[in-house]
Amino acid sequence: MSVGFIKSPLEIMELILYILARVDGPIGLGDLTDLALCDEGVDYFQFADALGKLEETGHVSTDKDGLISITPKGRTNGETTQEELPYSVRVKCDRNVNALNRRLQRARQVRTQASARADGSGYTARMVLDDERGNVMTLEMIAPDRAQAELLCRNYSAHPERLYNRLLSQLLEQEEK
């Protein structure tokens, strides 16, 4: 028997709307499931039924890529009912949503792509770093094969700020006289 605070299908729908109202943009089903199952009273099948009902009633929508977002109707109704969720569930959701939002922001700010060059002379590793105001740095490097281009992209993604700071220091360094 579950020991969670969420008991009814209506409470599960309220929980889903609460989560989607706080996420920075559309999210995949896996992420939404992980966030919604934060309370032991929610099981996957109840969650799936509640999500289906919210989609049928126009409270949430799913785009062509399978990403789920809250609609204006869902946002309005969710704001009305959010206080009905137990405080401990809201606190746990907020903590988990904040962690997801940080990951989503990082994914938007650090992007990489390894692609074959049009002339067939190898691959290009394209690496981008943005901040909240726009592009900070775009770096393209040629690699002899896909494996090396993907390695460049992976290593860049791990610490793009470190590379940016080193490059900036080098470029701004004054020549010694």
NUFIFI-853307 format. One line per field, with one value per residue: x, y, z of N, C-alpha, C in turn; residue in one letter; chain; residue number from 1. Coordinates in steps of 0.001 Angstrom, whole numbers, plus 500000, padded with zeros to 6 digits. Each point is the difference from the previous one (the first is absolute). Layout:
BEGIN
n.u	c(X_...)
n.v	c(Y_...)
n.w	c(Z_...)
ca.u	c(X_...)
ca.v	c(Y_...)
ca.w	c(Z_...)
c.u	c(X_...)
c.v	c(Y_...)
c.w	c(Z_...)
residuo	c(a_...)
cadena	c(A_...)
num	c(NUM_...)
//
This chain:
BEGIN
n.u	c(500841_499627_501025_499835_500156_500401_498682_499473_499272_499094_500470_499973_498815_499652_500555_499446_498889_500157_500368_499066_499331_500844_499784_501270_498778_499679_499501_500881_499368_501220_500331_498863_500198_501302_499608_499071_500928_500128_498713_500155_499074_500923_499237_500783_499188_499941_501311_500159_499089_500576_501178_499482_499430_501155_500504_499115_500171_501161_500335_500364_501139_500029_501240_500387_500826_498735_500290_499844_498943_499948_498691_499554_499137_501013_500655_498897_499612_501254_499983_498803_500577_501057_499271_499240_501111_500329_500289_500116_498907_499458_500482_499628_498829_499947_500480_499171_499005_500471_500220_498791_499521_500848_499582_498749_500287_500669_498998_499287_500835_500111_500350_499956_500781_500057_500528_499645_501193_499463_501257_499527_500505_499030_500107_498893_500710_498712_500550_498881_500267_498835_499560_499447_501092_500526_500536_500775_499900_500473_500284_500663_500119_501010_499399_500960_499339_498878_500743_500948_499134_499495_501258_500267_498880_500274_501274_499579_499036_501045_500765_498924_499606_500568_499564_498798_500127_500477_499092_499088_500537_500103_498785_499771_500855_500588_500534_500957_500447)
n.v	c(498816_500999_500774_500312_501280_499700_500169_501095_499584_500712_499457_498895_500345_500345_498853_499402_500665_499673_498806_499803_500575_499150_499149_500241_499803_499552_498878_499036_498943_499601_501242_500136_498791_500235_501163_499419_499096_501278_499787_499269_500962_500419_499245_499309_499003_500389_500160_498879_499469_500565_499670_498819_500035_500410_499064_499069_500544_499902_499314_498965_500201_499185_500445_500306_500581_499991_501304_499955_500804_500952_499972_501102_499141_499173_501054_500467_498809_499834_501280_499665_498870_500733_500835_499248_500115_498889_500775_498849_499731_501198_499878_498742_500327_501052_499212_499040_500883_500567_498769_499647_501117_499685_498744_500427_500882_499072_499197_501059_500102_498697_500256_498788_499893_498724_500574_499219_500273_501028_500385_499329_501134_499366_500388_500673_500392_500238_500971_500116_501225_499965_501225_500595_500654_498819_499945_499173_498759_500001_498727_500046_498683_499806_498848_499080_499690_499297_498946_500587_500256_498792_499595_500803_499595_498734_500151_500641_499105_499278_500882_500466_500264_498864_499436_500510_499736_498810_499845_500464_499284_499023_500237_500136_499017_500870_500415_499225_501153)
n.w	c(500000_499204_500326_498732_499710_498783_500002_499504_498965_500665_501107_499278_499525_501229_500360_498970_500227_501257_499599_499068_500981_500557_499028_499721_499567_498806_500533_499989_499556_499712_499653_499318_499534_499839_499508_499283_499832_500315_499882_501088_500119_499141_499229_499201_500257_501272_499991_499295_500815_501058_499499_499697_501199_500502_499211_500339_501191_499348_501092_499264_499352_498959_499781_498775_500877_500427_499906_501308_499845_500896_499867_499399_499479_499741_499534_499421_499560_499591_499632_499555_499598_499703_500696_499212_499291_500633_501024_500634_499309_500263_501222_500045_499478_500792_500931_499648_499937_501100_500414_499579_500547_500967_499925_499948_500956_500626_499705_500383_501019_500113_498747_499530_498922_499699_498914_498987_499549_499376_500142_501076_500451_500563_501243_500314_501038_500140_500734_500695_500449_500618_500261_501046_499585_499791_498795_500684_499496_498762_500126_498843_500092_499189_499755_500057_501123_499886_500282_499291_499026_500219_500028_498982_499456_500313_499660_498941_499817_500365_499328_499381_501239_500332_498877_500206_501285_499665_499084_500807_500974_499148_499580_501283_499961_500770_498884_500457_500472)
ca.u	c(499159_500799_499962_500129_498958_499117_499123_498939_500361_499977_501250_501085_499901_500489_501457_500553_499897_500939_501348_500154_499982_501282_501104_500399_499764_499482_500885_499657_499186_500860_500255_498748_499712_500899_499573_498683_500069_500729_499193_499790_498597_499755_500646_500132_498755_499149_500611_499719_498566_499781_500589_499104_498795_500381_500177_498654_499252_500692_500815_501388_500109_501220_500385_500369_501193_499622_500228_498747_499985_498727_499290_499472_498900_500608_500686_498969_499396_501035_500209_498844_499984_501324_500070_499397_501043_500690_501200_501213_500072_500405_501421_500771_499867_500773_501422_500266_499807_501157_501130_499731_500132_501436_500468_499433_500703_501342_499867_499754_501164_501167_499549_501061_499558_501048_499390_500915_500250_499396_500989_500467_501356_499986_498821_500069_499444_499493_499779_499390_499754_499124_499518_498624_499899_500268_501203_501251_501088_499758_501291_499919_501302_499997_500522_500161_498937_498857_500339_500752_499094_499118_500834_500136_498705_499793_500913_499559_498765_500290_500504_500160_500412_501443_500632_499717_500846_501401_500110_499867_501247_501060_499751_500094_501333_500854_501367_501036_500924)
ca.v	c(501184_501219_500850_501372_500973_500112_498833_499917_500392_501459_500486_499705_501018_501247_499863_500146_501414_500717_499765_500606_501452_500442_499552_501004_499551_498643_498916_498662_499170_499411_501010_500280_498831_500031_501071_499703_498848_500417_499622_498550_499702_500035_498938_500365_499840_501128_501169_499954_500301_501420_500776_499839_500820_501409_500292_499986_501196_501194_500604_499812_499620_499315_500461_498948_499312_499257_500801_500342_501326_500433_500979_501097_499462_499217_500924_500679_499040_499557_501060_499977_498812_499613_500016_498776_498982_500064_500836_499184_499578_501184_500266_498970_500298_501204_499624_499180_500835_500905_499224_499779_501284_500259_499131_500513_501237_499605_499419_501101_500877_499270_499132_499504_499206_499453_499744_499783_501188_499883_499594_498657_500042_499734_500396_501258_500030_501350_500088_501296_500381_501163_500364_500489_501113_499551_499220_500423_499471_498888_499469_498896_499368_498897_498735_499064_498997_500261_499674_501097_501150_499753_500142_501442_500493_499508_500671_501387_500047_499772_501217_501075_501246_499925_500300_501403_500838_499872_500668_501426_500440_499991_501067_501309_500128_501069_499584_500563_500803)
ca.w	c(500000_499901_501176_499544_500306_498843_500070_498999_498632_499918_500600_499055_498950_500604_500105_498653_499633_500870_499465_498672_500131_500539_499155_498994_498642_499809_500438_499552_500880_501033_501030_500698_500825_501154_500901_500574_500894_501203_501149_499983_499742_498558_499230_498585_499253_500389_499376_498559_499826_500303_498912_498852_500229_499875_498577_499405_500409_499542_501050_499562_498590_499606_498661_499038_500505_501197_501201_500654_500631_500562_499169_500830_500812_501072_500917_500793_500933_500934_501001_500893_500858_500484_501464_500511_500114_501288_500007_499857_498596_499242_500271_499294_498563_499691_500014_498817_498807_499918_499471_498576_499312_499824_498899_498748_499673_499563_498656_499059_499930_499503_498917_499126_498860_499141_498691_498876_499181_498674_498995_500304_500559_501431_500779_500731_501355_500273_501437_500279_501394_500109_501319_499920_499050_498634_499727_500617_499190_499081_499589_499052_499788_499041_500512_498885_499949_500871_501393_500591_500089_501141_501199_500215_500487_501373_500927_500082_500791_501414_500656_499010_500640_500217_498715_499705_500856_499559_498708_500257_500650_498993_499025_500645_500605_499445_499670_500844_499215)
c.u	c(500884_499772_500027_498812_498982_499149_499057_500512_500033_501294_501193_499970_500490_501527_500662_499960_500970_501420_500187_499996_501358_501215_500261_499858_499467_501021_499497_499205_500837_500275_498740_499638_500860_499556_498686_500036_500796_499241_499670_498556_499662_500665_499920_498669_499002_500509_499651_498535_499735_500554_499129_498749_500328_500208_498643_499240_500708_500816_501492_499982_501351_500332_500454_501231_499717_500236_498679_500116_498597_499386_499561_498847_500549_500685_498992_499400_501006_500270_498875_500097_501339_500113_499390_501011_500673_501314_501263_500180_500455_501484_500881_499961_500859_501495_500355_499864_501174_501225_499820_500176_501471_500569_499485_500703_501399_499951_499731_501252_501237_499505_501195_499388_501227_499344_501071_500141_499483_500993_500606_501374_500046_498695_500233_499353_499602_499589_499560_499834_499189_499821_498607_499822_500263_501305_501226_501164_499466_501352_499759_501409_499837_500634_500080_498884_498907_500350_500747_499136_499063_500758_500199_498711_499742_500878_499639_498778_500249_500399_500162_500482_501511_500746_499808_500923_501467_500231_499936_501264_501125_499823_500152_501366_500805_501367_500970_500991_501401)
c.v	c(501244_500899_501483_500865_500128_498731_499861_500368_501519_500594_499734_501015_501351_499995_500204_501465_500850_499889_500754_501529_500542_499594_501051_499451_498583_498949_498671_499237_499412_500967_500294_498836_500007_501054_499660_498831_500320_499630_498516_499599_499949_498791_500358_499954_501102_501282_500054_500317_501487_500880_499929_500860_501484_500395_500063_501284_501296_500718_499877_499643_499338_500429_498827_499211_499210_500761_500535_501379_500305_501040_501162_499538_499210_500878_500687_499056_499501_501022_499998_498864_499669_499947_498742_498863_500124_500779_499178_499526_501174_500301_499004_500237_501195_499681_499211_500794_500963_499283_499746_501296_500366_499152_500497_501276_499684_499444_501075_500844_499325_498995_499584_499205_499549_499650_499844_501294_499749_499498_498623_499946_499776_500456_501351_499798_501446_500040_501422_500173_501285_500336_500575_501135_499586_499237_500630_499553_498879_499575_498845_499481_498848_498783_499015_498959_500333_499759_501160_501263_499839_500108_501480_500568_499564_500737_501471_500118_499850_501286_501149_501318_500038_500348_501474_500916_499938_500738_501521_500564_500107_501165_501398_500248_501085_499441_500654_500745_499837)
c.w	c(500000_501207_499619_500373_498876_499939_498805_498603_499826_500570_499083_498861_500517_500083_498633_499562_500820_499440_498686_500047_500444_499165_498923_498588_499948_500431_499471_501042_501133_501133_500804_500926_501252_501011_500698_500975_501269_501269_499895_499748_498524_499361_498511_499261_500338_499334_498516_499719_500202_498886_498749_500132_499862_498542_499293_500293_499631_501057_499700_498523_499763_498579_499131_500438_501274_501298_500529_500634_500503_499060_500899_500907_501187_501031_500923_501038_501028_501089_501035_501012_500645_501522_500616_500096_501359_499877_499756_498555_499144_500195_499248_498484_499619_499941_498733_498703_499837_499438_498501_499223_499790_498858_498648_499561_499475_498576_498952_499792_499427_498964_499153_498859_499227_498670_498926_499204_498586_498954_500274_500651_501506_500627_500655_501361_500259_501460_500350_501509_499995_501470_499831_499006_498554_499895_500644_499128_499112_499464_499036_499760_499013_500670_498843_499885_501019_501465_500667_500137_501196_501315_500329_500603_501448_500998_500168_500919_501494_500718_499008_500610_500210_498716_499645_500817_499599_498686_500176_500659_498978_499022_500601_500643_499279_499679_500946_499119_500495)
residuo	c(m_s_v_g_f_i_k_s_p_l_e_i_m_e_l_i_l_y_i_l_a_r_v_d_g_p_i_g_l_g_d_l_t_d_l_a_l_c_d_e_g_v_d_y_f_q_f_a_d_a_l_g_k_l_e_e_t_g_h_v_s_t_d_k_d_g_l_i_s_i_t_p_k_g_r_t_n_g_e_t_t_q_e_e_l_p_y_s_v_r_v_k_c_d_r_n_v_n_a_l_n_r_r_l_q_r_a_r_q_v_r_t_q_a_s_a_r_a_d_g_s_g_y_t_a_r_m_v_l_d_d_e_r_g_n_v_m_t_l_e_m_i_a_p_d_r_a_q_a_e_l_l_c_r_n_y_s_a_h_p_e_r_l_y_n_r_l_l_s_q_l_l_e_q_e_e_k)
cadena	c(A_A_A_A_A_A_A_A_A_A_A_A_A_A_A_A_A_A_A_A_A_A_A_A_A_A_A_A_A_A_A_A_A_A_A_A_A_A_A_A_A_A_A_A_A_A_A_A_A_A_A_A_A_A_A_A_A_A_A_A_A_A_A_A_A_A_A_A_A_A_A_A_A_A_A_A_A_A_A_A_A_A_A_A_A_A_A_A_A_A_A_A_A_A_A_A_A_A_A_A_A_A_A_A_A_A_A_A_A_A_A_A_A_A_A_A_A_A_A_A_A_A_A_A_A_A_A_A_A_A_A_A_A_A_A_A_A_A_A_A_A_A_A_A_A_A_A_A_A_A_A_A_A_A_A_A_A_A_A_A_A_A_A_A_A_A_A_A_A_A_A_A_A_A_A_A_A)
num	c(1_2_3_4_5_6_7_8_9_10_11_12_13_14_15_16_17_18_19_20_21_22_23_24_25_26_27_28_29_30_31_32_33_34_35_36_37_38_39_40_41_42_43_44_45_46_47_48_49_50_51_52_53_54_55_56_57_58_59_60_61_62_63_64_65_66_67_68_69_70_71_72_73_74_75_76_77_78_79_80_81_82_83_84_85_86_87_88_89_90_91_92_93_94_95_96_97_98_99_100_101_102_103_104_105_106_107_108_109_110_111_112_113_114_115_116_117_118_119_120_121_122_123_124_125_126_127_128_129_130_131_132_133_134_135_136_137_138_139_140_141_142_143_144_145_146_147_148_149_150_151_152_153_154_155_156_157_158_159_160_161_162_163_164_165_166_167_168_169_170_171_172_173_174_175_176_177)
//
